[in-house]
C-alpha cells in the first residue's frame, strides 16, 4: 500500500495580474474569487480522507496572521513561514526536508494555494493514481490538456496516450501565440499546472545533484528553524542564501526523473481577469459576470466587480470589458488585454 500523501500548499505569490483586488499585502489566494471561500480555503478542503496527512502551508511571514484566521474554521494547519520569497525550488526542498523528519518514506505533494479546481473528487483520484509513480522515484507533474493557444502558461511536452504517467521530453516557458497554436495542433503538449508529487528523499537527492546551494541552505533553514506551536519559522540567515529560482528551472528541466500525469480534473490558475470572467456565473447569453454592488444594462461579455469598501459600478451598453473597483483604485480594460495588468499595475504603483 502506498504511503499517505503529505500536502504542502504554496501560498507565496502576489497575484499581480489580478490587481487591484490582489496585492502584495492581500494576494489572490487569500481572496474569495470563485466562491464564498478564499482560494486557500478551497485548496485545503481538497485534502480530506485517510490518504492525506495534515496539510502544511508555506507562506510569507507577513501573511501568517491572516492565514491562521482563515484556516481556523478548517481545524487549523501547520504553517512554515518564509522570511523572504525565494521561489518554488527552495520551497520544494523545505517541504521535502520537513516531511522526511516526520516520515522517512513521505510522499510530498506541492500544490499552489491560488488555483481553482471544480471537481475535488476527480482531483484526488488523479493525484492518488500517480502515487505509484512517485513511490518508485519519479518526480510527477500534472499536465493540463490545452484548450487554446495560451501564451501565459509554461508547457510540458510529453507525447503518449491514456491517463497513465509518461516521461517528460521537455519543459518550455511561455511561448508566443504562433508556437502555442502549433503545439495545440500537434498534440502531446500540456499546460504546466505547477502541481508536483514526489518522494521526499528523491527530491532532496536530485536537488543535491542539480541545485546544491538550494539543497544545502533550504534544508539548513529547516534544521535551524524556530518552532512555536503550529508554526515553523525558517532560519532567516540560511534561507537568504538560497538562490531564488523556480522548481521548473532548477530541477524539472534538468532531471531525468520527470513524469507527467495528464490531469483528469477541471483546472484554472485564476491568473487573469479573463480567467475569472470564464469561471464566473453568467445570467444569460449576454455573458455578463457581476460581483458586488453592480447595475448592468445592455452589456455583454463583461466582468464588473465592485469590491467591498469601494464605489458602486453602473454600466450601460459596454462590451468585452473588465471593470474592477476597490477602495483605492478602479481598473478598466478590454477583457482580452488581461495579461497586461501586471505591467500596468507596476507602472501605476511607481
WOWOJO-V796149 format. One record per run of one state. SS is the DSSP state (H for helix, E for strand, - for the rest). FROM is the first residue (numbers start at 1). TO is the last residue. If there is no record, write none. Layout:
# WOWOJO-V796149
SS,FROM,TO
SS,FROM,TO
This chain:
# WOWOJO-V796149
-,1,4
E,5,11
-,12,15
H,16,18
-,19,27
H,28,30
-,31,38
H,39,45
-,46,51
E,52,52
-,53,55
E,56,60
H,61,74
-,75,77
E,78,82
-,83,86
H,87,102
-,103,106
E,107,112
-,113,115
E,116,117
-,118,119
H,120,129
-,130,130
H,131,135
-,136,138
E,139,145
-,146,154
E,155,157
-,158,165
E,166,167
-,168,169
E,170,172
-,173,176
H,177,186
-,187,188
E,189,199
H,200,210
-,211,211
H,212,223
-,224,225
E,226,228
-,229,230
E,231,233
-,234,235
H,236,240
-,241,246
H,247,252
-,253,257
E,258,262
-,263,266
E,267,268
-,269,272
H,273,279
-,280,288
E,289,291
-,292,293
E,294,297
-,298,299
E,300,300
-,301,302
E,303,306
-,307,312
E,313,316
-,317,318
E,319,319
-,320,320
E,321,325
-,326,329
E,330,334
H,335,348
-,349,350
